[in-house]
Amino acid sequence: MTVGDGLGSNLSFWQQHLTLVVLTGGVFLLQSGLIVVLMVQNRRRRWAERESHQRREELSHMTRVATMGELTASLAHEINQPLAAILSNAQAAQRLLAVEDVEEKDLGEIREILADIAADDLRAGEVIRRMRTLLRKGESYPSVLDMNDLVAEVLGLVRGEMILHNVSLSLELSSDPLLTHGDRIQLQQVLLNLIVNALDAMKETSGRSRKLVIRSRANGRTSEVSVQNSGAGVPADKLEHIFEPFVTTKAHGLGLGLSICRSIIQAHGGHIGCRNDPNRGVIFWFTLPAGDDLK
């Protein structure tokens, strides 16, 4: 075979398969371009998700700050009580120690006074700790939680508010721990918002007692918590949209608190709802996943 024959044969091969080679190369380039586009879109989506998550965290934090601002008077009351007791006990101890001949019975009384001072100091410190926890800004840290404990912690912040507005409290909590997996601060925020809303709903109540009822129970593989007030209830035209942003029954509310509550509960795999009680008031409730595997 001559050199000319070989070249002719090679040219014939490329001529025969040129279309296939071009198509294959085009498909390869198209796939490469598509992969690059998908990578860029995925990168943008992750960035948008992080940005959205950050905005939700900031909005949630701002709502907590605003809610705590509404409780300024009651929190001051909660802290002033133990501080006043500490001052009174310290003055009594000073008077006892001012006596030249301190008797044994006086020493025993002084010991009791010092124990009371320590207890009141712990009480004031606990209120401040709860405030700082709710006002803290940062990432979520999910853990196994007992919903009954969270109810008790939040009530420690609003006890003064209930006293100031003459609200009686009825607790119907599960006798067994109600365990769930979630973020303590976020779930405290849900409870705080629902309880503060319940107290607000009863401020204009007259002619009947102001009563707050908090219930918790296990319902299959869920933990359910409800907050009921004895206010006027939610108007029928707003009941269906109560958890939507900027929907509020308050004269000066922004309508974001309940919307954030719904986002938090849904992010925890739960459900939240609201219904008017046939007798009086309104009941807000939410459920969270629970199970024996958490115990």
ABEGO torsion letter per residue (X at the ends): XBAAAAAAAAAAAAAAAAAAAAAAAAAAAAAAAAAAAAAAAAAAAAAAAAAAAAAAAAAAAAAAAAAAAAAAAAAAAAAAAAAAAAAAAAAAAAAAAABABBBAAAAAAAAAAAAAAAAAAAAAAAAAAAAAAAABBEBBBBBBBBAAAAAAAAAAAAAAAAAAAGBBBBBBBBABBBBBBBBAAAAAAAAAAAAAAAAAAAAABBGBBBBBBBBBBBBEABBBBBBBBABAEBBAAAAAAAABBGBBABAABAGAAAAAAAAAAAAAGBBBBBBBBAABEBBBBBBBBBEAAAX
